[in-house]
């Protein structure tokens, strides 16, 4: 099973993220005005999902295509022992616990403007 989340506000206008077999787990709206940075909304919509599909590559590509480019948004998910971190147009896949793989994804996030305190995904 693959499970993850995407922040609703991170999707580009007109984007559709609808891979086959996707199931909604939960939608939560949170006030993050204390940690949002300039240009980010103060309330975020967390969309948690899961799928029994084993098409990690297709799922990551669908997310990479749906995310708004140029602002540091990312989505992530786990697939077995792998962690997948997706930015607009860029995908990182590494074994959970792989410090070098995680560092590569974090470095890329910094390069596209992801605030430091938001580079904190769970392994």
Number of C-alpha atoms within 10 A of each C-alpha: 10 19 18 18 20 22 18 15 16 23 22 14 10 7 13 13 16 12 16 11 10 16 14 13 13 11 15 11 12 11 12 13 12 7 12 16 13 8 7 15 13 14 13 18 16 17 16 17 17 18 19 13 15 12 14 16 11 12 22 24 18 19 27 22 20 21 28 20 18 12 17 20 23 26 21 21 25 22 20 12 10 17 24 24 24 26 29 24 16 16 18 17 21 18 17 17 12 12 10 11 16 22 11 14 21 19 13 16 22 15 11 15 12 20 18 11 9 16 16 9 14 9 15
